[in-house]
Amino acid sequence: MLYLDNAATTPVRREALDAMLPYVTTEFGNPSSHHTVGERAAEALATARAAVGRALGMRQSDVVFTSGGTEANNLAVKGIAIAARLARDARHVITTPIEHESILESVDYLRRVHGFAVTQLPVDAFGRVDPADLQAALRDDTALVTLGYANNEIGTIQDVSALAAIARGRRVPIHIDAVQAAGWLDLSAADLGVDAISIAGHKVGAPAGTGVLAVRGRVPLEPLMHGGGQERGRRSGTENVAGAVALATALTLAETERADASARVAALRDGFIARVLDTVPTARLTGDPAHRLPGTASFTFAGTSGEAVLLELERRGIVSSSGSACAAGSDEPSHVLLAVGIPAEVAQTSVRFTFSARRTDSLETIAAAHTLADAVAASVSAVQSAA
């Protein structure tokens, strides 16, 4: 089996597994306990927090460990916006229509329950935001700008530095969902100019159920979970020390390998895209052809069924997806593809291939392109026969 759905999840790195193992066996202490067993756990948690802070260009105290990217995005969007409403009656949030559901639904919660006004910035046919549109959308009562660093379905990368500079000029906090960007792009908050960053451990080789929201200390954050006062009162609940250690280990390794891995995989991705466009007449690349994640290639195939293509691929030993794993099983066309102007009937033919920073090689991408051509042809025949 050739696994090309790494945007959904990645295998746990051996180094991360080895690092976390003591903290689910012999070093099992609660880091809030005031005895030697708990203190050793607290020390491991602090070391992990410092490592994540270094990777994100943030202070150790800015790092909040969460249960994953979805919780991190919820905490960022709701926590920053509600704190701004309480502090200065700010009731306006800016986002885009192509965000992950954890952002879109958090923003909608603010609208429904807390009376926030919401502006969705338009995106172009490649999924990019025009910084001028952000400039025009900012208001005196804007509480937060929240958007994805790189889109989880089409791989388009936003010009975060330009957008952050505009938000910073109006003293509006900006949060980026960097779940897909981690391991591929520079995550330094100092370089990007952002105030808050979300990541998920299972995208970089840590176990699922681990994540981080890093938010600058000067940015007020209303907690969503209350009770024990952990994470400096920003996220109560006994910390997952083993998960934090694994995430810090995997993220540190990913950052060390990032430059070489991104360049290598981007070259493989470009060769794969070229072969697909040459051999599959109906293939249309989605997302920005230049500003895209190194490991992402996504297409539509008019006249086919995306699900049929996926089944044909899996029958031939290749696992991929139609887009976000969080929307798997939905009969609705992708909201991302609709937002970039792709008709609904074409959007339902989408297939996404996402490569591994550590395991993908040229032979695999060549084989995948040839197999895809066969799978699309078989799908077209099946659709025509059914008609």
Salt bridges, closest charged atoms under 4 A:
ASP5 OD1 - ARG352 NH2 3.17
GLU15 OE1 - ARG13 NE 3.35
ASP18 OD1 - ARG14 NE 3.03
GLU27 OE1 - ARG40 NE 2.72
ASP62 OD1 - ARG59 NH2 3.55
GLU71 OE2 - ARG235 NE 2.65
ASP89 OD1 - ARG91 NE 2.81
ASP108 OD1 - ARG111 NH2 2.72
ASP108 OD2 - ARG112 NE 3.08
ASP140 OD1 - ARG170 NH2 3.33
ASP141 OD1 - ARG139 NE 2.88
ASP195 OD1 - ARG218 NH2 3.03
GLU231 OE1 - ARG49 NH1 2.70
GLU255 OE2 - ARG258 NE 3.03
GLU257 OE2 - ARG13 NH2 2.85
ASP270 OD1 - ARG269 NH2 2.76
GLU312 OE2 - ARG315 NH1 2.92
GLU312 OE1 - ARG316 NH1 2.53
